[in-house]
Amino acid sequence: MEAISITGIGVISSIGIGRQAFWDACCQTRSGVRPISAFDTGSYSANVAATVVDFKPAEFMPPMVYRRMSPVSRMAVAASIEAVSDSGIDPKILASDRVAILMGTAYGSSSHVDQFYLSLLDDGPRGAQPLLFPETVPNAPASHIAMVHQIRGPNATFCQNDISAEAAIIYAKSLLELDVVDVALVGGAEELSEILFACHDAVGGLNPIRVDSPEEVCPQPGGGLILGEGAAVLIMEKTTSARQRGARIYGELVSDASTGELAAMGHYATKGDAVIRTGRQAMEQAGIMPADIGQINVSANYAKELDTMECEQLQRLFQYKKESLQVTPLKYLIGDFGAAGVTRAAALLLSLYHQCNLPEVPVSALSSVHTDPLRWMPSQSQKITHALMTSTTFGGGTASLVFGRAT
């Protein structure tokens, strides 16, 4: 199969606006979790989330372009603009039917959905706000990206809870390998809204933390979700064409695997072995052994079910060093959101490119109760040839991706 390279990265995150700021924050284990200021949290059990601050869409596009976009579309388009610029792709190449846009989002613009239906309930069909409606569909961010870059190729949006972005990455790899397209803009975007926060609070899913300043935030594994938001876009293309045009290659998507597991609604599959199965499948496809994996980015998100399950299954998957296994739970820093997969992938690719591992914690810390702040092992330069990303969502979906250093 043709090798698939990543040649551009764009990131809008709670820990940094732009690829470089994001990478610096990752290396410094800077948390994006802070008190929420966008809406009143007085009636909720928590008042913190990993929210995006200091994002100015005017730094990426003219106001006439973004003025009617929802927050999630603005972040997605901004990330795509940075990724395209970073890749150095000729705009003439983009304006063809051989370029795909594939996005992942669990909820799309939940704020616009909420506002639109409130206007419908308050004023009836004739009083509903028509300008809000176009942003209520999950594929709005992908459509905006297509219009901004004049892309006419395949355009699809995946909504699969917390592995929405991973589904987009896997589909992009298939389109490139089948020679349906030459380039794919692959992204994930999510916004935090009051309605989304309220729903998670109503089902008891939030980590019940209330603080007055970011310095006071000290979540513990197993305490409950800390929600987040953000967007990231990767430029994926065939390695041969990337090398022909002299592109910088951050890394390669070597293999992927996805599967399902039986789980009750709103719960993670705690009794299955999906993480083990997809991890093994992805490594077998890549032709590597567990010992070849130099970095593991896990989907742990402070939810006890997921964190404990992932800890147990990874210790079984990497049995030979289960007592010393180190992992990177990036969602502990950027929060949990459905489309976080591309943001997490961006971190791994930057790690491979710079040959510097992301900060890590012992895998056992995911299922432990701590009284002190979680201790991260700092980043350090080291040879990394392959990295594994494991992702699991409530409802039983699981995906594993293996990324490799550019060869």
Long-range contacts (C-beta under 8 A, 24 or more apart in sequence): 1-177, 2-176, 2-177, 2-238, 2-239, 2-240, 3-238, 3-239, 3-240, 3-252, 3-254, 3-407, 4-173, 4-176, 4-177, 4-236, 4-237, 4-238, 4-239, 4-252, 4-253, 5-236, 5-237, 5-238, 5-239, 5-242, 5-247, 5-249, 5-250, 5-251, 5-252, 5-253, 5-406, 6-234, 6-235, 6-236, 6-249, 6-250, 6-251, 6-252, 6-253, 6-349, 7-86, 7-87, 7-88, 7-89, 7-235, 7-236, 7-237, 7-242, 7-247, 7-248, 7-249, 7-250, 8-83, 8-84, 8-85, 8-86, 8-87, 8-88, 8-89, 8-233, 8-234, 8-235, 9-82, 9-83, 9-86, 9-232, 9-233, 9-234, 9-235, 9-250, 9-346, 9-349, 9-350, 10-78, 10-79, 10-80, 10-81, 10-82, 10-83, 10-84, 10-85, 10-86, 10-232, 10-233, 11-79, 11-82, 11-230, 11-231, 11-232, 11-343, 11-346, 12-52, 12-55, 12-75, 12-78, 12-79, 12-230, 12-231, 12-232, 13-52, 13-230, 13-231, 13-232, 13-334, 13-343, 14-50, 14-51, 14-52, 14-53, 14-228, 14-229, 14-230, 14-334, 14-335, 15-50, 15-333, 15-334, 17-52, 17-54, 17-55, 18-82, 19-82, 19-86, 19-346, 19-350, 22-343, 22-346, 22-347, 22-350, 23-347, 23-350, 23-354, 25-333, 26-330, 26-333, 26-347, 26-350, 26-358, 26-359, 26-379, 27-356, 27-358, 27-359, 27-378, 27-379, 29-333, 29-359, 29-376, 29-378, 30-333, 31-214, 31-217, 31-332, 31-333, 32-228, 32-333, 32-334, 32-335, 33-214, 33-217, 33-219, 33-226, 33-333, 33-335, 34-214, 34-217, 35-211, 35-212, 35-213, 35-214, 36-192, 36-197, 38-192, 38-194, 39-193, 39-194, 39-197, 40-194, 41-197, 44-197, 44-198, 44-201, 44-206, 45-201, 45-206, 45-208, 45-210, 46-201, 46-206, 46-207, 46-208, 46-209, 46-210, 46-226, 47-209, 47-210, 47-211, 48-207, 48-209, 48-210, 48-211, 48-217, 48-226, 49-192, 49-197, 49-226, 49-227, 49-228, 49-229, 49-335, 50-226, 50-227, 50-228, 50-229, 50-230, 50-333, 50-334, 50-335, 51-192, 51-228, 51-229, 51-335, 52-229, 52-230, 61-148, 65-148, 68-131, 68-134, 68-135, 69-135, 69-140, 69-144, 70-108, 70-109, 70-111, 70-112, 70-135, 70-140, 70-191, 71-109, 71-111, 71-191, 71-229, 72-105, 72-108, 72-109, 72-140, 72-141, 72-189, 72-190, 72-191, 72-229, 72-231, 73-109, 73-135, 73-140, 73-141, 73-144, 73-189, 75-189, 75-191, 75-229, 75-230, 75-231, 76-103, 76-141, 76-142, 76-144, 76-145, 76-187, 76-189, 76-231, 76-233, 77-141, 77-144, 77-145, 77-148, 78-231, 79-187, 79-189, 79-231, 79-232, 79-233, 80-145, 80-148, 80-149, 80-185, 80-187, 80-233, 81-148, 82-233, 83-185, 83-187, 83-233, 83-234, 83-235, 84-149, 84-185, 84-235, 86-235, 87-235, 87-247, 88-245, 88-247, 88-248, 89-183, 89-235, 89-245, 89-247, 91-149, 91-150, 93-182, 93-183, 94-149, 94-150, 94-151, 94-183, 95-149, 95-150, 95-151, 95-152, 96-151, 96-152, 96-153, 97-152, 97-153, 98-153, 98-181, 98-182, 98-183, 99-151, 99-152, 99-153, 99-181, 99-182, 99-183, 99-184, 99-185, 100-151, 100-153, 100-154, 100-155, 100-156, 100-172, 100-175, 100-180, 100-181, 100-183, 100-184, 100-185, 101-142, 101-145, 101-146, 101-151, 101-153, 101-154, 101-155, 101-156, 101-184, 101-185, 101-187, 102-142, 102-154, 102-155, 102-156, 102-157, 102-158, 102-168, 102-169, 102-171, 102-172, 102-175, 102-184, 102-185, 102-186, 102-187, 103-139, 103-141, 103-142, 103-145, 103-156, 103-157, 103-158, 103-165, 103-168, 103-186, 103-187, 103-188, 103-189, 103-339, 104-157, 104-158, 104-159, 104-160, 104-163, 104-164, 104-165, 104-166, 104-167, 104-168, 104-169, 104-187, 104-188, 104-189, 104-338, 104-339, 104-341, 104-342, 105-138, 105-141, 105-157, 105-158, 105-159, 105-164, 105-165, 105-188, 105-189, 105-190, 105-338, 105-339, 106-159, 106-160, 106-161, 106-162, 106-164, 106-190, 106-337, 106-338, 106-339, 107-138, 107-159, 107-190, 107-196, 107-338, 108-135, 108-136, 108-137, 108-138, 108-139, 108-140, 108-141, 108-159, 109-135, 109-136, 109-140, 109-191, 109-193, 110-191, 110-193, 110-195, 110-196, 111-191, 111-193, 111-194, 111-195, 112-136, 113-195, 114-193, 114-194, 114-195, 141-187, 141-189, 141-231, 142-187, 145-185, 145-187, 145-233, 149-185, 151-185, 153-181, 154-180, 154-181, 159-338, 160-338, 160-393, 160-397, 161-338, 161-393, 161-394, 161-395, 161-397, 162-299, 162-301, 162-336, 162-337, 162-338, 162-340, 162-341, 162-391, 162-392, 162-393, 162-394, 162-397, 163-258, 163-341, 163-391, 163-392, 163-393, 163-397, 163-398, 163-399, 164-188, 164-338, 164-339, 164-341, 165-232, 165-338, 165-339, 165-340, 165-341, 165-342, 165-343, 165-345, 166-258, 166-341, 166-389, 166-391, 166-399, 166-401, 167-258, 167-399, 168-341, 168-342, 169-234, 169-236, 169-253, 169-256, 169-341, 169-342, 169-345, 169-401, 170-256, 170-258, 170-399, 170-401, 172-236, 173-236, 173-253, 173-256, 176-236, 176-237, 176-238, 182-237, 182-238, 182-241, 183-235, 183-236, 183-237, 184-235, 184-236, 184-237, 185-233, 185-234, 185-235, 185-236, 186-233, 186-234, 186-235, 186-236, 186-342, 187-231, 187-232, 187-233, 187-234, 187-339, 187-342, 188-231, 188-232, 188-338, 188-339, 188-340, 188-341, 188-342, 188-343, 189-230, 189-231, 189-232, 189-339, 190-228, 190-229, 190-230, 190-231, 190-337, 190-338, 190-339, 190-340, 191-229, 192-227, 192-228, 192-229, 192-335, 192-337, 196-227, 197-227, 200-225, 200-227, 203-266, 205-266, 205-303, 207-302, 218-373, 219-302, 219-332, 220-302, 220-369, 220-370, 220-374, 221-300, 221-302, 221-304, 221-307, 221-332, 221-365, 221-366, 221-367, 221-368, 221-369, 221-370, 221-374, 222-302, 222-303, 222-304, 222-307, 222-308, 222-367, 222-369, 223-302, 223-304, 224-302, 224-303, 224-304, 225-301, 225-302, 225-303, 225-336, 226-301, 226-302, 226-335, 226-336, 227-335, 227-336, 227-337, 228-331, 228-334, 228-335, 228-336, 228-337, 228-340, 229-335, 229-337, 230-334, 230-337, 230-340, 230-343, 231-339, 231-343, 232-342, 232-343, 232-345, 232-346, 233-342, 234-342, 234-345, 234-346, 234-349, 239-406, 249-406, 250-349, 250-350, 250-352, 250-353, 250-406, 251-348, 251-349, 251-352, 251-353, 251-387, 251-403, 251-404, 251-405, 251-406, 252-403, 252-404, 252-405, 252-406, 252-407, 253-401, 253-402, 253-403, 254-285, 254-286, 254-386, 254-402, 254-403, 254-404, 255-282, 255-283, 255-285, 255-286, 255-401, 255-402, 256-282, 256-285, 256-399, 256-400, 256-401, 256-402, 257-281, 257-282, 257-285, 257-399, 257-400, 258-397, 258-398, 258-399, 258-400, 259-397, 259-398, 259-399, 260-396, 260-397, 260-398, 261-396, 261-397, 261-398, 262-396, 263-394, 263-395, 263-396, 265-395, 266-394, 266-395, 267-305, 267-394, 267-395, 268-303, 268-305, 268-306, 268-309, 268-392, 268-393, 268-394, 268-396, 269-309, 269-392, 269-396, 269-398, 270-305, 270-308, 270-309, 272-396, 273-313, 273-316, 274-313, 274-392, 274-396, 274-398, 275-309, 275-310, 275-313, 275-314, 275-317, 275-390, 275-392, 275-398, 275-400, 276-313, 276-316, 276-317, 277-398, 278-390, 278-398, 278-399, 278-400, 279-313, 279-314, 279-317, 279-388, 279-390, 279-400, 280-317, 281-400, 282-388, 282-400, 282-401, 282-402, 283-388, 283-402, 285-402, 286-386, 286-402, 286-404, 288-386, 288-402, 290-317, 290-318, 290-320, 291-320, 292-385, 292-386, 293-318, 293-386, 293-387, 293-388, 293-402, 294-357, 294-382, 294-383, 294-384, 294-385, 294-386, 294-387, 295-328, 295-348, 295-351, 295-352, 295-357, 295-358, 295-384, 295-386, 295-387, 295-388, 296-325, 296-326, 296-327, 296-328, 296-387, 296-388, 296-389, 296-390, 297-327, 297-328, 297-330, 297-344, 297-347, 297-348, 297-358, 297-387, 297-388, 297-389, 297-390, 298-327, 298-328, 298-329, 298-363, 298-366, 298-390, 299-329, 299-331, 299-344, 299-390, 299-391, 299-392, 300-327, 300-329, 300-331, 300-332, 300-366, 301-329, 301-331, 301-332, 301-336, 302-331, 302-332, 302-336, 303-336, 306-392, 306-394, 307-366, 307-367, 308-366, 308-367, 309-392, 310-366, 310-390, 310-392, 311-363, 311-364, 311-366, 311-367, 312-367, 314-363, 314-390, 315-363, 315-364, 322-363, 324-362, 325-362, 325-363, 326-360, 326-361, 326-362, 326-363, 326-377, 327-360, 327-361, 327-362, 327-363, 327-366, 328-358, 328-359, 328-360, 328-361, 329-361, 329-366, 330-358, 332-374, 338-393, 341-389, 341-391, 341-399, 344-389, 344-391, 345-389, 345-401, 345-403, 348-387, 348-389, 348-403, 349-403, 351-384, 351-387, 352-384, 352-387, 352-403, 352-404, 352-405, 352-406, 353-406, 354-381, 355-381, 355-382, 355-383, 355-384, 355-405, 356-380, 356-381, 356-382, 357-382, 357-384
